[in-house]
Amino acid sequence: MKSSRRTFLITSLGAASALALGSRQALADAPKVAESDPTAQGLGYKLDATTVDKAKYPKYAAGQECSNCQFFQGKPTDAFAPCPIFGGKQVSGKGWCSAYSKKA
């Protein structure tokens, strides 16, 4: 349960940060998330989903990418787009993290 609670808190804080940034343009100019970022490390974020450690993150499945996650705030074809999980910073469309949730 600790992991779910942590993901919920990070998601909530990330969404609040994204709202605080204001316009979509402000989000588009946001910095890119580095794999070395503490939040990224906590969520197992990878710039390339094919490099996810499947033993450490068994919920990962082939085909899961930021570009088809509900939190990705860009078009599916965008190389990078803002993500509220990371406080509005941009994530790679080909990336992945453990907060992945398939877009409806």
N, C-alpha and C positions, 0 to 999 in steps of 0.2 A: 504494500500500500504506500510505502514511503515514496517510491518512484512516481506513482500516479499523483500524489499530492504535490510533489516537486514540479512535475510537468504542468499541473493545473496552475500553480503559482507563477511559474515562468510564463505560461501562456497569458495569464491575466495581466502580469506586469508588462509583457511585450505588447499586448493590445492597447493598454493604457498609454504606453510610450508612443505607439504609432499614432494614436489619436492626438496626442499632444504635439506631434510634429506638424499637424495641420494639413496642408494641401497635398494632393497626389504628386505635384512637382517636387515638393520638399522630400517626399519619399523616394522619388526617382533619383535624386541627387545624393541619397544616403550612401555612406561607405559600405563596402562589401565585408561580409563576415569572414574572418580568418578561422581556419581550423584550430588555431592556437587560442582563440578567444575562450575565456572560462565557460561561458554559457554553451558555446559550440562543443567544447570538450565534454561538458556534463550531459549533453544530448546526443553525443556521438556524431555530430555534423561532419559530413564529408562533402567536398566540392564535387566529387565524382561518386555517384551512388554505387558504381561497380566495385569500389574499393572498401565498402562497408565490411567490418569484421562480423561475419554471419554467426560466429560462435558467441560473440559478445552481445550481439543484437539479433536474436533469433526471430523477432517479429518482422525483420526486413525480408522483403520478397522481391525478386527480379521484376523490374518494371516500375517500382516505386521511385519516384523522383519528385523533387520540389515542384517542378512544373505541373504535376498533376495532383498536388496537395491542396487542400482547401485553404491553407494559410498563404499560399503564393499569390501575391498581389500584382501579377502581371499576366500577359498573354502566355499560353502554353509554349509559344515559340521564342519567348524572351530568354536571352542568355542569362540575365540576372534580373531580379525584381525584389522589391521590399517584402519582408516577412515580419509580421507582428510578434512572432515567437522570439525574434532577436532584436526587439525594440525598433523595428522598422529598418534595420540594416538590410542590405541586399544579399540574397542568397543565390547560388548557382541554380539555374533551371535543371541542370543535370545532377544536382546535389541531393542529399538525404539527411534526415535526423530522426531521432526516436519519437519526436512529436508528430511524425507523418500521419496524416489523415486524408484518405482518398477524397478527392473532389466529387461532390454529388453529381 
